[in-house]
Amino acid sequence: MSAHARRPLVSLVVPFHDEAETIDAFFAATLPILESVDTIRFEIVCINDGSRDDTLDRLIDVAAGDPRVRIVDLTRRFGKEAALTAGIDEAAGTAVILIDADLQDPPALIPAM
């Protein structure tokens, strides 16, 4: 097993509801921070909580270019708690970090977690 494969997998779980306008900023702020932590591997589990804007299409575009990004698409809006629960259920990591897409929680705090 390679050293890379032995690093623990951390799952970042992020609910999205009508967040099409924040997606680029979220990934621009979050990916460099996750990539800077060389002691982990990571995945980002994005939950589309019944968005009516272009959120799902934008997430699909991001996931198509980055295999570390996965999408859970809920059939309607279930609310933040249900979206987080769905993301936790889907997460493959040995640790899970919950964060909002609107960057109200600074991604710079992720390495300390």
N, CA, C and O atoms as CSV, one atom per row, in Angstrom:
chain,resi,resn,atom,element,x,y,z
A,1,MET,N,N,0.848,-1.175,0.000
A,1,MET,CA,C,0.000,0.000,0.000
A,1,MET,C,C,0.896,1.241,0.000
A,1,MET,O,O,1.844,1.331,0.780
A,2,SER,N,N,0.592,2.182,-0.867
A,2,SER,CA,C,1.405,3.397,-0.962
A,2,SER,C,C,1.181,4.298,0.245
A,2,SER,O,O,0.177,4.185,0.948
A,3,ALA,N,N,2.133,5.191,0.469
A,3,ALA,CA,C,1.996,6.150,1.572
A,3,ALA,C,C,0.753,7.001,1.383
A,3,ALA,O,O,0.072,7.332,2.354
A,4,HIS,N,N,0.452,7.357,0.140
A,4,HIS,CA,C,-0.746,8.159,-0.137
A,4,HIS,C,C,-2.006,7.411,0.290
A,4,HIS,O,O,-2.899,7.993,0.906
A,5,ALA,N,N,-2.076,6.133,-0.035
A,5,ALA,CA,C,-3.258,5.339,0.288
A,5,ALA,C,C,-3.415,5.131,1.787
A,5,ALA,O,O,-4.526,4.894,2.261
A,6,ARG,N,N,-2.328,5.216,2.539
A,6,ARG,CA,C,-2.397,5.026,3.994
A,6,ARG,C,C,-2.869,6.282,4.723
A,6,ARG,O,O,-3.244,6.207,5.894
A,7,ARG,N,N,-2.857,7.422,4.057
A,7,ARG,CA,C,-3.320,8.637,4.717
A,7,ARG,C,C,-4.824,8.540,4.943
A,7,ARG,O,O,-5.543,8.045,4.076
A,8,PRO,N,N,-5.309,9.001,6.086
A,8,PRO,CA,C,-6.746,8.904,6.345
A,8,PRO,C,C,-7.551,9.764,5.369
A,8,PRO,O,O,-7.105,10.819,4.918
A,9,LEU,N,N,-8.745,9.273,5.063
A,9,LEU,CA,C,-9.660,10.009,4.200
A,9,LEU,C,C,-10.562,10.871,5.067
A,9,LEU,O,O,-11.201,10.376,5.995
A,10,VAL,N,N,-10.613,12.146,4.765
A,10,VAL,CA,C,-11.495,13.085,5.449
A,10,VAL,C,C,-12.583,13.500,4.465
A,10,VAL,O,O,-12.299,13.852,3.320
A,11,SER,N,N,-13.820,13.456,4.922
A,11,SER,CA,C,-14.951,13.858,4.087
A,11,SER,C,C,-15.443,15.226,4.530
A,11,SER,O,O,-15.805,15.427,5.689
A,12,LEU,N,N,-15.449,16.151,3.599
A,12,LEU,CA,C,-16.041,17.461,3.826
A,12,LEU,C,C,-17.463,17.373,3.295
A,12,LEU,O,O,-17.661,17.116,2.107
A,13,VAL,N,N,-18.454,17.583,4.150
A,13,VAL,CA,C,-19.858,17.464,3.769
A,13,VAL,C,C,-20.455,18.864,3.714
A,13,VAL,O,O,-20.416,19.614,4.688
A,14,VAL,N,N,-21.017,19.201,2.535
A,14,VAL,CA,C,-21.459,20.570,2.281
A,14,VAL,C,C,-22.869,20.566,1.697
A,14,VAL,O,O,-23.074,20.061,0.593
A,15,PRO,N,N,-23.852,21.124,2.426
A,15,PRO,CA,C,-25.190,21.247,1.845
A,15,PRO,C,C,-25.272,22.484,0.944
A,15,PRO,O,O,-24.717,23.536,1.263
A,16,PHE,N,N,-25.964,22.341,-0.170
A,16,PHE,CA,C,-26.175,23.448,-1.104
A,16,PHE,C,C,-27.670,23.591,-1.365
A,16,PHE,O,O,-28.340,22.611,-1.691
A,17,HIS,N,N,-28.193,24.796,-1.224
A,17,HIS,CA,C,-29.565,25.101,-1.639
A,17,HIS,C,C,-29.553,26.459,-2.320
A,17,HIS,O,O,-29.302,27.479,-1.679
A,18,ASP,N,N,-29.821,26.471,-3.607
A,18,ASP,CA,C,-29.817,27.709,-4.406
A,18,ASP,C,C,-28.528,28.497,-4.181
A,18,ASP,O,O,-28.561,29.693,-3.892
A,19,GLU,N,N,-27.396,27.810,-4.316
A,19,GLU,CA,C,-26.073,28.400,-4.067
A,19,GLU,C,C,-25.249,28.533,-5.346
A,19,GLU,O,O,-24.022,28.597,-5.271
A,20,ALA,N,N,-25.883,28.577,-6.510
A,20,ALA,CA,C,-25.139,28.616,-7.771
A,20,ALA,C,C,-24.119,29.748,-7.793
A,20,ALA,O,O,-23.024,29.585,-8.332
A,21,GLU,N,N,-24.464,30.879,-7.221
A,21,GLU,CA,C,-23.575,32.044,-7.260
A,21,GLU,C,C,-22.374,31.915,-6.325
A,21,GLU,O,O,-21.403,32.658,-6.471
A,22,THR,N,N,-22.419,30.991,-5.374
A,22,THR,CA,C,-21.316,30.864,-4.413
A,22,THR,C,C,-20.394,29.677,-4.691
A,22,THR,O,O,-19.358,29.533,-4.043
A,23,ILE,N,N,-20.759,28.838,-5.640
A,23,ILE,CA,C,-20.007,27.598,-5.865
A,23,ILE,C,C,-18.552,27.860,-6.242
A,23,ILE,O,O,-17.651,27.244,-5.673
A,24,ASP,N,N,-18.311,28.756,-7.183
A,24,ASP,CA,C,-16.927,29.034,-7.585
A,24,ASP,C,C,-16.103,29.545,-6.410
A,24,ASP,O,O,-14.970,29.108,-6.207
A,25,ALA,N,N,-16.667,30.467,-5.639
A,25,ALA,CA,C,-15.946,31.022,-4.486
A,25,ALA,C,C,-15.692,29.944,-3.441
A,25,ALA,O,O,-14.625,29.911,-2.829
A,26,PHE,N,N,-16.669,29.059,-3.234
A,26,PHE,CA,C,-16.497,27.988,-2.251
A,26,PHE,C,C,-15.314,27.093,-2.616
A,26,PHE,O,O,-14.437,26.848,-1.787
A,27,PHE,N,N,-15.293,26.610,-3.847
A,27,PHE,CA,C,-14.207,25.708,-4.242
A,27,PHE,C,C,-12.872,26.434,-4.338
A,27,PHE,O,O,-11.830,25.858,-4.025
A,28,ALA,N,N,-12.891,27.689,-4.768
A,28,ALA,CA,C,-11.643,28.469,-4.837
A,28,ALA,C,C,-11.045,28.668,-3.451
A,28,ALA,O,O,-9.823,28.697,-3.304
A,29,ALA,N,N,-11.888,28.806,-2.441
A,29,ALA,CA,C,-11.400,29.003,-1.075
A,29,ALA,C,C,-11.047,27.688,-0.390
A,29,ALA,O,O,-10.112,27.638,0.408
A,30,THR,N,N,-11.776,26.641,-0.689
A,30,THR,CA,C,-11.666,25.386,0.054
A,30,THR,C,C,-10.616,24.425,-0.499
A,30,THR,O,O,-9.842,23.855,0.270
A,31,LEU,N,N,-10.577,24.237,-1.802
A,31,LEU,CA,C,-9.645,23.254,-2.374
A,31,LEU,C,C,-8.184,23.520,-2.023
A,31,LEU,O,O,-7.491,22.582,-1.630
A,32,PRO,N,N,-7.678,24.756,-2.143
A,32,PRO,CA,C,-6.263,24.968,-1.796
A,32,PRO,C,C,-5.947,24.634,-0.335
A,32,PRO,O,O,-4.855,24.162,-0.020
A,33,ILE,N,N,-6.894,24.879,0.534
A,33,ILE,CA,C,-6.670,24.581,1.952
A,33,ILE,C,C,-6.613,23.072,2.166
A,33,ILE,O,O,-5.710,22.577,2.841
A,34,LEU,N,N,-7.558,22.343,1.603
A,34,LEU,CA,C,-7.541,20.883,1.740
A,34,LEU,C,C,-6.291,20.286,1.108
A,34,LEU,O,O,-5.686,19.370,1.665
A,35,GLU,N,N,-5.907,20.800,-0.047
A,35,GLU,CA,C,-4.718,20.286,-0.737
A,35,GLU,C,C,-3.430,20.587,0.021
A,35,GLU,O,O,-2.421,19.912,-0.183
A,36,SER,N,N,-3.454,21.587,0.886
A,36,SER,CA,C,-2.246,21.953,1.637
A,36,SER,C,C,-1.986,21.031,2.829
A,36,SER,O,O,-0.890,21.038,3.390
A,37,VAL,N,N,-2.975,20.251,3.213
A,37,VAL,CA,C,-2.825,19.339,4.352
A,37,VAL,C,C,-2.338,17.997,3.805
A,37,VAL,O,O,-3.132,17.175,3.347
A,38,ASP,N,N,-1.027,17.791,3.859
A,38,ASP,CA,C,-0.456,16.607,3.208
A,38,ASP,C,C,-0.567,15.328,4.033
A,38,ASP,O,O,-0.084,14.280,3.602
A,39,THR,N,N,-1.185,15.390,5.196
A,39,THR,CA,C,-1.336,14.194,6.023
A,39,THR,C,C,-2.679,13.505,5.803
A,39,THR,O,O,-2.965,12.491,6.441
A,40,ILE,N,N,-3.509,14.046,4.905
A,40,ILE,CA,C,-4.823,13.455,4.647
A,40,ILE,C,C,-5.077,13.328,3.147
A,40,ILE,O,O,-4.431,13.975,2.322
A,41,ARG,N,N,-6.031,12.478,2.835
A,41,ARG,CA,C,-6.712,12.482,1.546
A,41,ARG,C,C,-8.091,13.061,1.840
A,41,ARG,O,O,-8.547,13.005,2.983
A,42,PHE,N,N,-8.752,13.604,0.854
A,42,PHE,CA,C,-10.066,14.172,1.131
A,42,PHE,C,C,-11.028,13.939,-0.018
A,42,PHE,O,O,-10.643,13.697,-1.162
A,43,GLU,N,N,-12.293,14.024,0.343
A,43,GLU,CA,C,-13.379,14.069,-0.622
A,43,GLU,C,C,-14.307,15.191,-0.179
A,43,GLU,O,O,-14.364,15.537,1.001
A,44,ILE,N,N,-15.023,15.746,-1.127
A,44,ILE,CA,C,-16.025,16.757,-0.813
A,44,ILE,C,C,-17.365,16.200,-1.267
A,44,ILE,O,O,-17.588,15.976,-2.456
A,45,VAL,N,N,-18.252,15.978,-0.305
A,45,VAL,CA,C,-19.580,15.453,-0.591
A,45,VAL,C,C,-20.536,16.644,-0.608
A,45,VAL,O,O,-20.793,17.265,0.424
A,46,CYS,N,N,-21.052,16.948,-1.782
A,46,CYS,CA,C,-21.940,18.096,-1.985
A,46,CYS,C,C,-23.374,17.592,-2.046
A,46,CYS,O,O,-23.697,16.721,-2.854
A,47,ILE,N,N,-24.229,18.136,-1.200
A,47,ILE,CA,C,-25.622,17.726,-1.187
A,47,ILE,C,C,-26.455,18.843,-1.784
A,47,ILE,O,O,-26.511,19.946,-1.240
A,48,ASN,N,N,-27.104,18.556,-2.906
A,48,ASN,CA,C,-28.013,19.521,-3.506
A,48,ASN,C,C,-29.377,19.320,-2.858
A,48,ASN,O,O,-30.051,18.319,-3.100
A,49,ASP,N,N,-29.771,20.276,-2.037
A,49,ASP,CA,C,-31.002,20.180,-1.252
A,49,ASP,C,C,-32.163,20.841,-2.004
A,49,ASP,O,O,-32.695,21.863,-1.569
A,50,GLY,N,N,-32.543,20.248,-3.128
A,50,GLY,CA,C,-33.702,20.718,-3.874
A,50,GLY,C,C,-33.549,22.098,-4.487
A,50,GLY,O,O,-34.529,22.837,-4.586
A,51,SER,N,N,-32.360,22.458,-4.895
A,51,SER,CA,C,-32.134,23.787,-5.478
A,51,SER,C,C,-32.970,23.978,-6.738
A,51,SER,O,O,-33.198,23.043,-7.506
A,52,ARG,N,N,-33.425,25.232,-6.929
A,52,ARG,CA,C,-34.207,25.570,-8.116
A,52,ARG,C,C,-33.410,26.415,-9.102
A,52,ARG,O,O,-33.899,26.737,-10.185
A,53,ASP,N,N,-32.191,26.772,-8.733
A,53,ASP,CA,C,-31.337,27.536,-9.646
A,53,ASP,C,C,-30.376,26.567,-10.346
A,53,ASP,O,O,-30.692,25.386,-10.489
A,54,ASP,N,N,-29.239,27.038,-10.770
A,54,ASP,CA,C,-28.272,26.207,-11.493
A,54,ASP,C,C,-27.285,25.479,-10.584
A,54,ASP,O,O,-26.240,25.023,-11.049
A,55,THR,N,N,-27.597,25.365,-9.313
A,55,THR,CA,C,-26.670,24.734,-8.370
A,55,THR,C,C,-26.254,23.340,-8.827
A,55,THR,O,O,-25.061,23.045,-8.893
A,56,LEU,N,N,-27.210,22.490,-9.141
A,56,LEU,CA,C,-26.875,21.112,-9.510
A,56,LEU,C,C,-25.987,21.077,-10.751
A,56,LEU,O,O,-24.994,20.350,-10.777
A,57,ASP,N,N,-26.326,21.846,-11.770
A,57,ASP,CA,C,-25.504,21.869,-12.987
A,57,ASP,C,C,-24.086,22.336,-12.694
A,57,ASP,O,O,-23.127,21.789,-13.239
A,58,ARG,N,N,-23.948,23.336,-11.846
A,58,ARG,CA,C,-22.613,23.845,-11.503
A,58,ARG,C,C,-21.826,22.792,-10.731
A,58,ARG,O,O,-20.631,22.614,-10.966
A,59,LEU,N,N,-22.492,22.092,-9.810
A,59,LEU,CA,C,-21.818,21.033,-9.058
A,59,LEU,C,C,-21.393,19.889,-9.978
A,59,LEU,O,O,-20.306,19.333,-9.821
A,60,ILE,N,N,-22.239,19.544,-10.923
A,60,ILE,CA,C,-21.892,18.490,-11.879
A,60,ILE,C,C,-20.648,18.886,-12.666
A,60,ILE,O,O,-19.776,18.052,-12.909
A,61,ASP,N,N,-20.564,20.141,-13.060
A,61,ASP,CA,C,-19.376,20.618,-13.780
A,61,ASP,C,C,-18.116,20.475,-12.932
A,61,ASP,O,O,-17.077,20.035,-13.424
A,62,VAL,N,N,-18.212,20.849,-11.657
A,62,VAL,CA,C,-17.049,20.735,-10.765
A,62,VAL,C,C,-16.668,19.269,-10.591
A,62,VAL,O,O,-15.494,18.914,-10.699
A,63,ALA,N,N,-17.655,18.418,-10.322
A,63,ALA,CA,C,-17.385,16.997,-10.094
A,63,ALA,C,C,-16.811,16.322,-11.337
A,63,ALA,O,O,-16.011,15.394,-11.221
A,64,ALA,N,N,-17.208,16.774,-12.516
A,64,ALA,CA,C,-16.684,16.189,-13.754
A,64,ALA,C,C,-15.183,16.428,-13.891
A,64,ALA,O,O,-14.482,15.643,-14.529
A,65,GLY,N,N,-14.695,17.506,-13.294
A,65,GLY,CA,C,-13.279,17.827,-13.386
A,65,GLY,C,C,-12.456,17.430,-12.178
A,65,GLY,O,O,-11.238,17.609,-12.176
A,66,ASP,N,N,-13.098,16.892,-11.145
A,66,ASP,CA,C,-12.371,16.550,-9.920
A,66,ASP,C,C,-13.009,15.321,-9.276
A,66,ASP,O,O,-14.101,15.423,-8.716
A,67,PRO,N,N,-12.356,14.166,-9.340
A,67,PRO,CA,C,-12.941,12.939,-8.791
A,67,PRO,C,C,-13.089,12.953,-7.269
A,67,PRO,O,O,-13.724,12.062,-6.707
A,68,ARG,N,N,-12.521,13.933,-6.607
A,68,ARG,CA,C,-12.671,14.036,-5.147
A,68,ARG,C,C,-14.001,14.670,-4.764
A,68,ARG,O,O,-14.365,14.689,-3.588
A,69,VAL,N,N,-14.725,15.187,-5.744
A,69,VAL,CA,C,-16.013,15.846,-5.494
A,69,VAL,C,C,-17.128,14.888,-5.888
A,69,VAL,O,O,-17.178,14.388,-7.012
A,70,ARG,N,N,-18.026,14.644,-4.928
A,70,ARG,CA,C,-19.176,13.765,-5.178
A,70,ARG,C,C,-20.451,14.540,-4.886
A,70,ARG,O,O,-20.446,15.487,-4.100
A,71,ILE,N,N,-21.537,14.133,-5.520
A,71,ILE,CA,C,-22.805,14.848,-5.389
A,71,ILE,C,C,-23.891,13.898,-4.913
A,71,ILE,O,O,-24.017,12.774,-5.399
A,72,VAL,N,N,-24.670,14.375,-3.952
A,72,VAL,CA,C,-25.912,13.724,-3.549
A,72,VAL,C,C,-27.013,14.702,-3.944
A,72,VAL,O,O,-27.023,15.843,-3.481
A,73,ASP,N,N,-27.932,14.270,-4.788
A,73,ASP,CA,C,-29.011,15.141,-5.261
A,73,ASP,C,C,-30.316,14.708,-4.616
A,73,ASP,O,O,-30.859,13.653,-4.944
A,74,LEU,N,N,-30.817,15.521,-3.699
A,74,LEU,CA,C,-32.088,15.217,-3.048
A,74,LEU,C,C,-33.238,15.601,-3.976
A,74,LEU,O,O,-33.134,16.567,-4.733
A,75,THR,N,N,-34.322,14.851,-3.918
A,75,THR,CA,C,-35.431,15.031,-4.855
A,75,THR,C,C,-36.219,16.314,-4.634
A,75,THR,O,O,-36.903,16.788,-5.541
A,76,ARG,N,N,-36.129,16.873,-3.445
A,76,ARG,CA,C,-36.801,18.134,-3.118
A,76,ARG,C,C,-36.046,18.757,-1.960
A,76,ARG,O,O,-35.062,18.192,-1.481
A,77,ARG,N,N,-36.493,19.908,-1.511
A,77,ARG,CA,C,-35.835,20.540,-0.372
A,77,ARG,C,C,-36.290,19.855,0.917
A,77,ARG,O,O,-37.469,19.873,1.272
A,78,PHE,N,N,-35.327,19.257,1.600
A,78,PHE,CA,C,-35.606,18.587,2.864
A,78,PHE,C,C,-35.130,19.405,4.057
A,78,PHE,O,O,-35.538,19.135,5.187
A,79,GLY,N,N,-34.281,20.391,3.830
A,79,GLY,CA,C,-33.738,21.204,4.910
A,79,GLY,C,C,-32.300,20.833,5.220
A,79,GLY,O,O,-31.818,19.756,4.865
A,80,LYS,N,N,-31.635,21.751,5.886
A,80,LYS,CA,C,-30.200,21.605,6.131
A,80,LYS,C,C,-29.862,20.346,6.924
A,80,LYS,O,O,-28.922,19.631,6.576
A,81,GLU,N,N,-30.611,20.069,7.976
A,81,GLU,CA,C,-30.285,18.916,8.817
A,81,GLU,C,C,-30.407,17.612,8.037
A,81,GLU,O,O,-29.546,16.739,8.145
A,82,ALA,N,N,-31.472,17.479,7.254
A,82,ALA,CA,C,-31.645,16.266,6.448
A,82,ALA,C,C,-30.557,16.171,5.379
A,82,ALA,O,O,-30.053,15.084,5.095
A,83,ALA,N,N,-30.198,17.309,4.790
A,83,ALA,CA,C,-29.134,17.310,3.780
A,83,ALA,C,C,-27.809,16.876,4.405
A,83,ALA,O,O,-27.074,16.081,3.819
A,84,LEU,N,N,-27.506,17.393,5.587
A,84,LEU,CA,C,-26.273,16.996,6.264
A,84,LEU,C,C,-26.281,15.504,6.594
A,84,LEU,O,O,-25.270,14.821,6.431
A,85,THR,N,N,-27.419,15.005,7.054
A,85,THR,CA,C,-27.532,13.581,7.362
A,85,THR,C,C,-27.298,12.735,6.112
A,85,THR,O,O,-26.599,11.723,6.169
A,86,ALA,N,N,-27.875,13.144,4.991
A,86,ALA,CA,C,-27.660,12.421,3.733
A,86,ALA,C,C,-26.183,12.443,3.347
A,86,ALA,O,O,-25.648,11.442,2.870
A,87,GLY,N,N,-25.530,13.578,3.554
A,87,GLY,CA,C,-24.108,13.684,3.238
A,87,GLY,C,C,-23.245,12.824,4.139
A,87,GLY,O,O,-22.297,12.186,3.680
A,88,ILE,N,N,-23.570,12.807,5.416
A,88,ILE,CA,C,-22.825,11.964,6.357
A,88,ILE,C,C,-22.996,10.491,5.984
A,88,ILE,O,O,-22.037,9.720,6.023
A,89,ASP,N,N,-24.217,10.106,5.624
A,89,ASP,CA,C,-24.465,8.723,5.210
A,89,ASP,C,C,-23.654,8.352,3.972
A,89,ASP,O,O,-23.212,7.210,3.842
A,90,GLU,N,N,-23.457,9.294,3.075
A,90,GLU,CA,C,-22.724,9.050,1.823
A,90,GLU,C,C,-21.211,9.133,2.007
A,90,GLU,O,O,-20.460,8.556,1.221
A,91,ALA,N,N,-20.761,9.837,3.029
A,91,ALA,CA,C,-19.329,10.080,3.234
A,91,ALA,C,C,-18.571,8.771,3.447
A,91,ALA,O,O,-19.041,7.867,4.137
A,92,ALA,N,N,-17.391,8.694,2.839
A,92,ALA,CA,C,-16.550,7.501,2.953
A,92,ALA,C,C,-15.396,7.700,3.927
A,92,ALA,O,O,-14.669,6.751,4.223
A,93,GLY,N,N,-15.220,8.905,4.423
A,93,GLY,CA,C,-14.071,9.216,5.259
A,93,GLY,C,C,-14.145,8.631,6.654
A,93,GLY,O,O,-15.214,8.270,7.146
A,94,THR,N,N,-12.968,8.547,7.287
A,94,THR,CA,C,-12.906,8.133,8.686
A,94,THR,C,C,-13.205,9.307,9.602
A,94,THR,O,O,-13.432,9.129,10.798
A,95,ALA,N,N,-13.206,10.502,9.039
A,95,ALA,CA,C,-13.604,11.716,9.756
A,95,ALA,C,C,-14.461,12.541,8.811
A,95,ALA,O,O,-14.254,12.535,7.597
A,96,VAL,N,N,-15.430,13.255,9.385
A,96,VAL,CA,C,-16.339,14.086,8.600
A,96,VAL,C,C,-16.309,15.495,9.161
A,96,VAL,O,O,-16.388,15.700,10.372
A,97,ILE,N,N,-16.194,16.465,8.259
A,97,ILE,CA,C,-16.256,17.878,8.627
A,97,ILE,C,C,-17.462,18.471,7.919
A,97,ILE,O,O,-17.616,18.317,6.707
A,98,LEU,N,N,-18.317,19.149,8.674
A,98,LEU,CA,C,-19.495,19.802,8.115
A,98,LEU,C,C,-19.181,21.278,7.922
A,98,LEU,O,O,-18.629,21.920,8.815
A,99,ILE,N,N,-19.533,21.819,6.755
A,99,ILE,CA,C,-19.255,23.224,6.472
A,99,ILE,C,C,-20.339,23.747,5.534
A,99,ILE,O,O,-20.876,23.000,4.716
A,100,ASP,N,N,-20.655,25.028,5.656
A,100,ASP,CA,C,-21.652,25.648,4.788
A,100,ASP,C,C,-21.012,26.170,3.511
A,100,ASP,O,O,-19.853,26.587,3.508
A,101,ALA,N,N,-21.775,26.143,2.432
A,101,ALA,CA,C,-21.273,26.571,1.122
A,101,ALA,C,C,-21.071,28.079,1.027
A,101,ALA,O,O,-20.303,28.549,0.186
A,102,ASP,N,N,-21.749,28.837,1.877
A,102,ASP,CA,C,-21.659,30.301,1.778
A,102,ASP,C,C,-20.431,30.879,2.475
A,102,ASP,O,O,-20.293,32.097,2.590
A,103,LEU,N,N,-19.549,30.013,2.934
A,103,LEU,CA,C,-18.276,30.399,3.562
A,103,LEU,C,C,-18.454,31.148,4.879
A,103,LEU,O,O,-17.545,31.855,5.314
A,104,GLN,N,N,-19.616,31.001,5.521
A,104,GLN,CA,C,-19.769,31.613,6.844
A,104,GLN,C,C,-18.828,30.960,7.854
A,104,GLN,O,O,-18.427,31.581,8.839
A,105,ASP,N,N,-18.482,29.699,7.595
A,105,ASP,CA,C,-17.450,29.020,8.379
A,105,ASP,C,C,-16.164,29.124,7.568
A,105,ASP,O,O,-16.105,28.588,6.461
A,106,PRO,N,N,-15.138,29.790,8.077
A,106,PRO,CA,C,-13.919,29.979,7.287
A,106,PRO,C,C,-13.215,28.653,6.979
A,106,PRO,O,O,-12.845,27.930,7.904
A,107,PRO,N,N,-13.025,28.323,5.703
A,107,PRO,CA,C,-12.311,27.089,5.358
A,107,PRO,C,C,-10.896,27.042,5.935
A,107,PRO,O,O,-10.326,25.960,6.079
A,108,ALA,N,N,-10.332,28.185,6.262
A,108,ALA,CA,C,-8.984,28.214,6.844
A,108,ALA,C,C,-8.924,27.464,8.172
A,108,ALA,O,O,-7.839,27.096,8.622
A,109,LEU,N,N,-10.066,27.233,8.800
A,109,LEU,CA,C,-10.100,26.498,10.068
A,109,LEU,C,C,-10.042,24.981,9.869
A,109,LEU,O,O,-9.827,24.244,10.832
A,110,ILE,N,N,-10.228,24.512,8.653
A,110,ILE,CA,C,-10.279,23.069,8.393
A,110,ILE,C,C,-9.019,22.339,8.862
A,110,ILE,O,O,-9.154,21.299,9.507
A,111,PRO,N,N,-7.809,22.816,8.580
A,111,PRO,CA,C,-6.627,22.058,9.032
A,111,PRO,C,C,-6.571,21.845,10.546
A,111,PRO,O,O,-6.033,20.838,11.006
A,112,ALA,N,N,-7.111,22.765,11.312
A,112,ALA,CA,C,-7.104,22.617,12.765
A,112,ALA,C,C,-8.067,21.531,13.226
A,112,ALA,O,O,-7.931,21.003,14.330
A,113,MET,N,N,-9.024,21.203,12.396
A,113,MET,CA,C,-10.010,20.187,12.769
A,113,MET,C,C,-9.412,18.808,12.596
A,113,MET,O,O,-10.080,17.808,12.857
